[in-house]
Amino acid sequence: MREFHGVLPSGGVASRLHPLRFPKELLPISLDGPVDDPAWPALLIEHSLREFQRAGVVRSTVVISPTKTEILRYLGSGDRYGQRLTYTLQETPRGLADAVHLACQASGASRFVMSLPDTVFEPRNVIRRVSEELDVMGADIVLGVFPTNNPRALGPVDIAADGRVRQVLDKPVQTDIQNTWGVAAWSAAFTDMLAAAINDNSTPETNFGLLVDRACREGLDVRAVYFESGAFYDLGTREGLARAWERSWPSESAGVEPESARSASPLETS
């Protein structure tokens, strides 16, 4: 499998967690530290970094805002995660698609995989499965999709029997689709489409999910890997955070049961 460049969009202002005064990506979610100190807290963004490491991703770009330089200080070079991390600044919070575009520009790579660093997902090796699907099928973009009982607050994906994506919705008023996308991998064709959309000053599109939907309509090969027994958790909301505090959060050595209800969208960093 050819190399993928990781994207960690962390430039949002955490408006859904106001008045939180430090980056939500650095919230401690479990006691799951290094082997020599297993009681050390694991931070939320470290879940994504560990998944990148499992997938063989060794270079990643972290997008931060001017108020989130603490992320850079904490993660540093990325050596302890098997990563070579670079950082790029999103000076104005223009949404997830803009953050992804900045990461693509800064890296100069041609193939990318993205994990939202305010989320946790199961099973393990999701990133590897999604990136392998892109390789095997020769697709332009592949979404990792998870079951949910609350699709109207999220980004449900209409998937055909052969795995092709017919439509991606964003917080629809009504839908019968009981899933949401949570991770993505893509090649140069989608990167080019993303850049054109961001640079189109007449109709700038900053919603990543709706850009994927546009890719479907414009004839790109958009596919999905559906993790039927998986789970997807958004800790970028008060409700998600409260659930995390109420339970023992999954660690490297423990499994996790799927969470059936979701309360807020992971699709736009905020």
N, C-alpha and C positions, 0 to 999 in steps of 0.2 A: 504494500500500500504506500502510495506517495505521501509526502509530508503535508500535513495540514498546519495552518497557523491559527492559534487560539485567539478568540475575541472575548473580552470581559468588559461589558459596558457598565461603568460605575459612575457616570457623570450626573445622575439625577440629583434632585434637591431633597428627596425624602419627604415630600409634602404630606404623604399619607401617614407619616409617623411623627408629624409635628407635635411637640417641640423637641424631638430628639436632636441632640447637639453634637453627635459624632456619626461617622459613616455607618449606615445600617449594614454594610457589607462586613463590618468588623464585629457584629454581634456574636457573642459566644453561644454556640448551639449544642455542644456536647462536651463531655470530658473524654477526650480521645486524642491525646497528644502523642508525641514521639515515643518510640519504644522504650527509651531510657527514662521517660517521665509520662506514663500513660494517663495520669490524672490532670495533665495540663489541658485547659479549655481549647477546643477547636472552634475557629471562627467561621462565619457563614461563607465567606468567599473561598475558604480553603476546601470546601466541598467541590466546587467547580475545578479548582486547581488539581485536586486528587483525581477527578474524572479525566481531566486532560492527560495527566501522567499515565493513567491506565490505558489510555488510547494511543500512547506513543507521541503525543503532542509535546514538543520540546521548546517551542517559541510561541509566545503569546503577547498580545498588546492589551493593556489595561487602559480604559478611557476614564479619566477622572475630571472632576470640576475643580475650580480654584479653591473650593472649601474642603476638598477631600485629599489633600496632600498626605494626610496621615496614612492612607492606604499605601502610598509609595514608601513611606518610612517603615511600615510594618512588613510589607512583602519584600522590599529591597530588590535584589537581582533575580529572585525566584529560585536560587540554587537549591534550597531545602525542599522545593517541590519538583525538582527535576526540570525546571523551566529556565529559559532565558527571557526575562520579562523586560518589555519596553513600555513606556507610558506616553500617552498623548492627551492633550488638554481639550476638553469641550467647554469653551469659555461661556457659552450661552446654552441653557438647557432646551434644546430643540427636538428632543425625542430620541427614541431608540434607533431609528433608521439613520439619523444624522450621526449618532455616536458610532454606529457600525461603519458608516462611510469613512469617518475620521480614522478608525482603526485600520481599515483596508488601505487607505492612502498612506498611512504612516509605515505600514509593514512592507509594502511592495510585493507581497506574496500573491499567489493566484488561487489558492484553495484555503477555505476558512471553515472553522467550526466554532459555534458560539454557545456559551452557557451563561445564563442570567445569574449574576453573583449575589442576588438576594433571594435565591430559590434553592430548594433541595429536591432531588428526584431519585426515584428508584425504578428499576433495579440498577445495580452497578453495571458498568460497561455500556451505558446508554450512548455516550459520545463515540465509543468505538463502533457500536452497531450502526449508528447513523452515518458516520464517515465511511465505513465499509460499504454501505448501501450506495452511497454516491459513486464509489469506485466501481462496484460490480455492475450497476445499472447504467453507468455513464450519464447520470442525471445532472441537471443544472443546479438543483437545490433539493435537499431532503430535510424534512421536519421530523423530530421526535415527538410523538403524540401520546398523551396519557388520558386515562378515563377520568371523568369528573361528573358530579351530580349538579354542578352549577355552571353550565356552559354559557349562560347569558352574561356572566361577569367576566368571561375569559375570551379565548380565541379558538372556537371550534373549527374543525377541519373536515370537509366532506371528502372521504377517501373512497375511490373505486375499488372493485374487487382485486384488481391487479396492482394495487398500491399507488396508483397515480392520484394526485390531488386534483379534485375538480373545483374546489372553492375553499377559501380561508375567510372566515368571518371575524369580526371584532366586536365583542360585547353586543350581540344581536338581541333585539327585543323579544323575538321568539325563535326557537330552533328545536329540532328533534335530535340534533347531534349531541351525544353525551361524551365529548372529549375536549381536549385543548392541546395546542402545541406548546412545547417548552424549551426545546433546543433545536439548533439548525446547523447544517453543513452545506456549503455551496462552492461552486467553481466560478471561473472568470466571467461567464455569461451573465450570471446574476449580479456579480460585482459591478459590471459595466452598466447594467440596467439601474442598479441602485445609484450609481454616480450620476447618471443622466437625470434621474428623478430629483435628486438632491440639488443638482446644479440648474434645474429648470426653475428660474425665479418666478415664472408666471404661475406655476402650479406645483410648488414644493410639497413633497409627500414625506411626512415624518413618522408615519405609522408602519412599522416593519411588517406586521402581519398583512396589512392591506397591500403592501408592495409585493409580498409573495402571491397574494391573490391576483394582482395585476400581472405577475409573471405567468400565472396559469392562463390568463386571457390573451397574453401576447405570444403564446406558443412555446414557452420554455418548458422543459421536462421537469416537472415538480412532483416529487414523490414523498411518501411518508412511511415511517416505521412505527407501527402501533404497538405499544407496550401494554397489552391487555390487562395484565396483573400488576402493572406499575402504579406509581403514585407520584404526585407533583405537589409541592408545598411552596407557597409564596409567603416569605417572612417580611415582605415589604409593606405589610398592612398591620394595623393594630390587632385585628382578629387573628391573623396568622401568627403574630408574635405571642398573643395570649395563649394560643394552643401549644406553642412551643414551650412556654413556661409551665404549662399544666402537665406536661408529660416528660418522660425521659427521652430525649431526642436520639434518633438513630446514630450509632457510632460505627466505626469500621468493623467491629467485631459482632455487631448485632443486626438482625433484620428489622424490617419495619412493615407494619400492616398498612395497606392503602387507606388514604383518607378520602372519604366519599364526597364531602362537601367542601367547596372552595368559596371564598368570599370576595376576592379582589383580583384584578387582572395583573398577570406578570408581564404583559406584553409591552408596556411602556415604562421605562425606568423613571421614577419620580422622587 
